[in-house]
């Protein structure tokens, strides 16, 4: 059998479990949001078409997670089966080295990385932006029909709105509002009348209240002062964005495409972190090649479920490590270029050690990895 046919065979052994895993993982992630979206249909009367759009806008965020993990599962399951059936030994006997077996895997990894880059650079931020706009439109349509009198309205996060009466024009009387958006203090407002207005440019709702009272008190302080404010007119903004006082909506860095971030006249720290994150994350499949192949070869008895569980642990560790360094970068003001790429450097080092050991047909174990790290640490520079 020629080397090209063997490489096609290896591709098939990886792509099939990868495709199945991708479908299952995407479905599971979608189901995680199904209950919330089902509540919109059953209890709030939102049309199925609008719910379908929400699912569509969420899909890039789910694929961003599922695609890399599915690729890792494909490697572990594929090479675990090849090793269990002694096909790895047969290929080596035919003169096919482990490095030659790796070439088709690298090709799949490159394709996966390009897909992840397209998702990270454009599709995911566009989906986040459209999702927020769609939620605003749904809420705007609901409020356009008017609030139900004598029913508590919970659609605004950490805000509860209640009106005793609502006329056909949307004018409310006997208004009660509880505002817990600030974790440091709670506010309760009662007013004789009020009206809600929406602003599509800022994705914000503004409630105008007349002749009422505002009660405010700090939550965490025992001796906090109680404040009482009587007003003739009071305006409160209920929004989905960080900048509620802006005349136009300001996109968060996660809602901007890579081009939009780099085109900003002034790029702040959060934007630079987002830029490095979008370049670093799509490189993960290339790292998984050198990590997954040796682990798959040396765990032939784990089977498909074992490969899935092992992939979950590795991917979860990579995700937690990336989140840790991102938080560290935000809090410690360290260079994004260093910290945002640190997980990739760590995984690359471990992967190259494992791959080199597998190529030399050495036994791979955690103690051997620890010994190697200890020797490198103690060796003189």
C-alpha positions in Angstrom: 0.0 0.0 0.0 1.4 3.4 -1.0 2.1 6.2 1.4 -0.6 8.4 -0.2 -3.3 5.7 0.3 -2.2 5.2 3.9 -2.5 9.0 4.5 -6.0 9.0 3.0 -6.9 6.1 5.2 -5.6 8.0 8.3 -7.6 11.1 7.2 -10.8 9.0 7.1 -10.1 7.5 10.5 -10.0 11.0 11.9 -12.6 12.9 9.9 -15.4 10.4 10.6 -15.3 10.6 14.5 -14.5 14.3 14.2 -17.7 14.9 12.2 -19.9 12.8 14.5 -18.4 14.6 17.6 -18.9 18.0 16.0 -22.6 17.3 15.4 -23.1 15.9 18.9 -21.2 18.7 20.7 -23.0 21.4 18.7 -26.4 19.8 19.5 -25.5 19.6 23.2 -24.5 23.2 23.3 -27.7 24.3 21.5 -29.8 22.2 23.9 -28.1 24.1 26.8 -30.0 27.2 25.6 -33.2 25.4 24.6 -35.0 25.9 27.9 -34.5 29.6 27.9 -35.6 30.0 24.2 -38.5 27.6 24.7 -39.8 29.8 27.5 -39.9 32.7 25.0 -42.2 30.7 22.8 -44.5 29.1 25.4 -44.8 31.9 28.0 -44.1 35.0 26.1 -45.5 34.2 22.6 -42.4 34.9 20.6 -42.7 33.4 17.0 -40.6 30.4 16.2 -39.0 32.2 13.3 -37.5 34.8 15.6 -36.3 32.0 17.9 -34.7 30.3 14.9 -32.7 33.5 14.2 -31.5 33.5 17.8 -30.2 29.9 17.4 -28.6 30.9 14.1 -26.7 33.8 15.7 -25.6 31.6 18.6 -24.2 28.9 16.2 -20.7 30.6 15.6 -20.1 30.8 19.3 -20.9 27.1 19.7 -18.8 26.1 16.7 -15.9 28.0 18.1 -15.9 25.6 21.0 -17.1 22.4 19.4 -14.8 22.4 16.3 -11.5 22.4 18.2 -12.7 19.8 20.7 -14.2 17.6 17.9 -10.8 17.6 16.1 -9.0 16.5 19.3 -11.6 13.7 19.7 -11.0 12.6 16.1 -7.3 12.3 16.7 -7.6 10.4 19.9 -10.3 8.1 18.7 -8.7 7.5 15.3 -5.1 6.8 16.5 -6.4 4.8 19.5 -8.3 2.5 17.1 -5.3 2.2 14.7 -3.0 1.3 17.7 -5.5 -1.2 19.1 -5.7 -3.0 15.8 -1.9 -3.0 15.5 -2.2 -0.9 12.3 0.4 1.6 13.6 2.9 -1.3 13.9 2.0 -2.5 10.4 2.5 1.0 8.9 5.9 1.3 10.5 6.8 -2.1 9.2 5.9 -0.9 5.7 8.4 2.0 6.1 5.8 4.7 7.1 7.2 6.8 9.9 5.2 8.5 12.6 6.1 11.9 11.0 4.6 10.7 7.7 1.5 9.6 9.4 1.3 13.1 10.9 1.1 14.9 7.5 -2.6 14.3 6.8 -3.4 15.2 10.4 -1.6 18.5 10.0 -3.6 19.1 6.8 -6.9 18.6 8.7 -5.5 20.8 11.5 -4.8 23.6 9.1 -8.2 23.4 7.6 -9.7 23.4 11.1 -7.6 26.4 12.2 -8.6 28.3 9.1 -12.3 27.6 9.9 -11.8 28.7 13.5 -10.0 31.9 12.3 -12.9 32.8 10.1 -15.3 32.2 13.0 -13.2 34.2 15.4 -12.4 37.1 13.0 -15.9 37.7 11.6 -18.7 35.1 12.2 -18.6 35.0 16.0 -18.5 38.8 16.7 -21.2 39.3 14.0 -23.3 36.6 15.6 -23.0 38.2 19.1 -23.9 41.6 17.7 -26.9 40.3 15.7 -28.0 38.2 18.7 -28.2 41.3 20.9 -30.1 43.2 18.3 -32.5 40.4 17.8 -33.2 40.2 21.6 -33.8 43.9 21.5 -36.3 43.6 18.6 -38.2 40.8 20.4 -38.4 42.9 23.6 -39.4 45.9 21.6 -42.2 44.0 19.9 -43.5 42.7 23.2 -43.4 46.2 24.8 -45.0 47.6 21.6 -48.1 45.6 22.4 -48.1 47.1 25.9 -47.4 45.7 29.3 -49.9 43.5 31.0 -51.5 45.3 34.0 -51.1 43.7 37.4 -48.3 41.4 36.1 -44.6 41.6 37.1 -42.4 42.1 34.0 -38.9 40.4 34.4 -37.5 40.7 30.9 -34.9 43.3 31.9 -32.0 41.8 33.8 -32.1 42.5 37.5 -35.1 44.8 37.0 -38.7 44.1 37.9 -41.5 46.4 36.5 -45.1 46.4 37.5 -48.1 48.6 36.6 -51.6 48.6 38.0 -53.1 49.9 34.8 -52.0 50.2 31.2 -54.0 52.0 28.5 -54.0 51.4 24.8 -51.3 53.9 24.1 -48.9 52.3 26.6 -49.4 54.9 29.4 -48.9 53.2 32.8 -50.4 54.2 36.1 -49.5 52.9 39.5 -45.9 52.0 38.5 -43.6 50.0 40.7 -40.0 49.3 39.7 -37.2 47.4 41.6 -33.7 48.0 40.3 -31.0 45.6 41.5 -28.5 46.1 38.7 -25.9 47.7 41.0 -24.6 45.0 43.3 -23.7 47.7 45.9 -27.2 49.1 46.3 -30.8 48.4 45.7 -33.4 50.9 44.5 -37.2 50.8 44.6 -39.3 53.3 42.7 -43.0 54.0 42.9 -44.7 56.5 40.6 -48.1 57.7 39.7 -47.6 57.2 36.0 -45.0 56.3 33.4 -44.2 55.4 29.9 -41.6 53.2 28.1 -39.7 54.3 25.0 -37.2 52.3 22.9 -34.0 53.5 21.1 -32.8 51.1 18.4 -29.6 53.1 17.9 -28.4 52.4 21.4 -30.4 49.2 22.0 -31.8 50.8 25.1 -35.2 51.4 26.7 -36.0 54.5 28.6 -38.8 54.8 31.2 -40.1 58.2 32.0 -41.8 58.4 35.4 -44.0 61.2 36.9 -44.7 62.1 40.5 -43.0 59.4 42.5 -40.6 58.3 45.1 -37.2 56.6 45.0 -36.0 54.5 47.9 -32.3 53.6 47.9 -30.0 51.8 50.3 -26.6 50.1 50.2 -26.6 46.3 50.4 -23.3 45.4 52.0 -23.0 48.1 54.6 -24.7 47.5 57.9 -24.9 51.2 58.8 -25.6 52.4 55.3 -27.8 55.5 55.0 -31.3 55.2 53.7 -32.0 57.7 50.9 -35.4 59.0 49.9 -36.0 61.1 46.9 -39.3 62.6 45.8 -39.5 63.6 42.2 -41.8 65.2 39.7 -40.2 63.6 36.7 -37.6 60.8 36.7 -35.8 59.1 33.7 -34.3 55.6 33.9 -32.4 53.8 31.1 -32.8 50.0 30.8 -30.2 48.8 28.2 -28.2 46.0 26.8 -24.9 47.9 26.4 -22.2 49.1 28.7 -22.6 52.8 27.7 -26.2 53.7 28.2 -25.6 57.5 27.9 -24.2 57.2 24.4 -26.2 58.7 21.5 -25.1 55.8 19.3 -24.4 52.2 20.3 -20.8 51.4 21.1 -19.9 47.9 20.2 -18.0 45.8 22.7 -14.7 44.4 21.5 -16.3 40.9 21.4 -18.9 42.3 18.9 -16.4 43.8 16.5 -14.7 42.0 13.6 -10.9 42.0 13.6 -10.9 44.7 10.9 -13.3 46.9 13.0 -11.0 46.6 16.1 -7.8 47.4 14.1 -9.6 50.3 12.4 -10.3 52.0 15.8 -8.5 55.4 16.2 -7.5 54.3 19.7 -7.1 50.6 20.6 -7.5 50.1 24.3 -6.2 47.2 26.4 -9.3 45.1 26.1 -9.2 45.4 22.4 -5.5 44.2 22.2 -6.4 41.2 24.4 -9.3 40.4 22.1 -7.0 40.7 19.0 -4.3 38.3 20.5 -7.1 35.9 21.6 -8.5 35.7 18.1 -5.1 34.8 16.7 -4.0 32.4 19.5 -7.2 30.4 19.8 -7.4 29.1 16.1 -3.8 27.7 16.6 -5.1 25.1 19.1 -5.8 22.4 16.5 -2.1 22.5 15.4 -1.1 22.1 19.0 -3.5 19.2 19.4 -1.8 17.3 16.6 1.4 16.8 18.6 -0.5 16.2 21.8 -3.3 13.9 20.5 -1.3 11.5 18.3 1.1 10.2 21.0 -1.7 10.0 23.6 -4.0 8.2 21.1 -1.3 5.6 20.3 -0.4 4.9 23.9 -4.1 4.6 25.1 -5.4 1.9 22.6 -7.7 0.4 25.2 -9.6 3.5 26.1 -12.0 3.1 23.2 -14.3 5.8 21.8 -15.8 6.9 25.1 -12.3 7.0 26.7 -11.1 9.1 23.8 -14.1 11.5 24.2 -13.5 11.8 28.0 -9.8 12.3 27.5 -10.4 15.0 24.9 -12.8 16.7 27.2 -10.2 16.9 30.0 -7.5 18.2 27.7 -9.7 20.8 26.0 -11.2 21.9 29.3 -7.7 22.4 30.8 -6.7 24.4 27.7 -9.8 26.5 28.0 -9.3 27.1 31.7 -5.7 28.0 31.2 -6.6 30.5 28.5 -9.3 32.0 30.7 -6.8 32.3 33.6 -4.2 34.1 31.6 -6.8 36.4 30.1 -8.0 37.4 33.6 -4.4 37.8 34.7 -3.8 40.0 31.7 -6.7 42.2 32.6 -6.0 42.5 36.3 -2.1 42.6 36.4 -1.8 44.9 33.3 0.7 42.4 31.8 1.6 42.3 28.1 -1.2 40.6 26.1 1.5 39.4 23.6 3.0 37.3 26.4 0.1 36.0 28.5 -2.5 35.4 25.7 0.0 33.1 23.9 1.2 31.4 27.1 -1.3 28.4 26.9 -0.2 27.7 23.3 3.5 27.7 24.3 2.8 25.4 27.2 0.8 23.0 25.1 3.3 23.1 22.3 6.2 22.2 24.7 4.3 19.3 26.2 3.1 18.1 22.8 6.5 18.2 21.2 7.9 16.2 24.2 5.2 13.5 23.9 5.5 13.4 20.1 9.2 13.0 20.2 8.9 10.2 22.8 6.3 8.5 20.6 8.5 8.8 17.5 11.3 7.1 19.4 8.9 4.5 20.7 9.5 5.5 24.3 6.8 4.8 27.0 4.8 7.9 27.7 3.7 8.6 31.2 3.2 11.5 33.6 6.3 10.6 35.7 8.5 10.6 32.5 7.1 14.0 31.6 7.8 15.3 35.1 11.3 14.0 35.1 12.0 15.7 31.8 10.7 19.0 33.1 12.8 18.6 36.3 16.0 17.9 34.3 15.4 20.9 32.0 14.8 23.1 35.1 18.0 21.9 36.8 20.2 22.0 33.7 22.6 25.0 33.5 21.7 27.7 31.1 
